[in-house]
Amino acid sequence: MSRHRLIAAAGAPESTVRSRLHRLAAAGRLRTHATVDPRLLGMAVDANLWLDVPPGRLAAVGEELAAHPQVHGVLATSGPANLMATVFCADHQGLYRFLTGTLGPLGVNRVETAIVARAVKRAGVVLPSLP
């Protein structure tokens, strides 16, 4: 929601709204988050990876993947795969390098890869372009 919409919704002067927003942020009660379309950063391939990881390595592998800059989600799951990761790569060769160079050394038993053809909804809100 834009600042102007917040001001209108609050029915208060801009200085009051700005002050309240600063207080909420300082108290840790308000966080902002910007989501950038990965294609704008040259990341054209979005892939979901279902991983079979030895149970004793599940936490370590999950934490290592979560820290990787190309990974935008890691989830522990149940079923044939016990870890799911979502990654952005520049191209299919980049995905191959991620699978072999990043996953390979982690001791993953098996991985199933699904390329996302089209995302209908993602976390975050699409903002209009600035004039």
GIZI-V710411 format. One record per residue. N is the residue number from 1. RES is the residue in one small letter. SS is DSSP state (a for helix, b for strand, c for the rest). PHI is phi in radians with two decimals (999 if undefined). PSI is psi as a letter, one per 30 degrees, with the letter a starting at -180 (999 if undefined). Layout:
n = <N N>
res = <RES RES>
ss = <SS SS>
phi = <PHI PHI>
psi = <PSI PSI>
This chain:
n = <1 2 3 4 5 6 7 8 9 10 11 12 13 14 15 16 17 18 19 20 21 22 23 24 25 26 27 28 29 30 31 32 33 34 35 36 37 38 39 40 41 42 43 44 45 46 47 48 49 50 51 52 53 54 55 56 57 58 59 60 61 62 63 64 65 66 67 68 69 70 71 72 73 74 75 76 77 78 79 80 81 82 83 84 85 86 87 88 89 90 91 92 93 94 95 96 97 98 99 100 101 102 103 104 105 106 107 108 109 110 111 112 113 114 115 116 117 118 119 120 121 122 123 124 125 126 127 128 129 130 131>
res = <m s r h r l i a a a g a p e s t v r s r l h r l a a a g r l r t h a t v d p r l l g m a v d a n l w l d v p p g r l a a v g e e l a a h p q v h g v l a t s g p a n l m a t v f c a d h q g l y r f l t g t l g p l g v n r v e t a i v a r a v k r a g v v l p s l p>
ss = <c c a a a a a a a a c c c a a a a a a a a a a a a a c c c c c c c c c c c a a a a c c c b b b b b b b b b c a a a a a a a a a a a a c c c c b b b b b b c c c c c c b b b b b b b c c a a a a a a a a a a a a a a a c b b b b b b b b c c c c c c c c c c c c c c c c>
phi = <999 -1.31 -1.03 -1.13 -1.20 -1.11 -1.09 -1.10 -1.19 -1.36 1.12 -2.23 -1.07 -0.98 -1.10 -1.20 -1.09 -1.05 -1.09 -1.14 -1.09 -1.11 -1.10 -1.08 -1.15 -1.13 -1.48 1.35 -1.75 -2.42 -2.24 -1.92 -2.54 -1.87 -1.96 -1.86 -1.08 -1.05 -1.11 -1.19 -1.77 1.45 -1.79 -1.53 -1.89 -1.97 -2.34 -1.80 -2.08 -1.80 -1.95 -1.81 -2.03 -0.96 -0.89 -1.21 -1.88 -0.99 -1.10 -1.12 -1.13 -1.04 -1.17 -1.15 -1.15 -1.07 -1.44 -1.33 -1.12 -1.46 -1.56 -1.96 -3.00 -2.44 -2.39 -1.39 -2.30 -2.16 1.84 -1.08 -1.96 -1.94 -2.57 -2.18 -2.29 -2.07 -2.30 -1.95 -2.32 -1.13 -2.79 -1.17 -1.14 -1.15 -1.14 -1.05 -1.12 -1.12 -1.10 -1.47 -1.50 -1.72 -1.29 -0.87 -1.20 -1.42 1.40 -1.24 -1.24 -2.72 -2.39 -1.93 -2.03 -2.22 -1.37 -1.43 -1.32 -2.73 -1.62 -1.55 -2.54 -2.32 -1.13 1.72 -2.18 -1.32 -1.69 -1.17 -1.14 -1.35 -1.14>
psi = <k l e e e e e e e f h l l e e e e e e e e e e e e e f g f k k l k k k k j f f f g g i f k k k k k j k j k k e f f e e e e e e e e f f k f f k g k k k k a l a f k g k k k k l k l e a e e e e e e e e e e e e e f f g k e k k k k k k j e k k e k l k l k k k l k k 999>
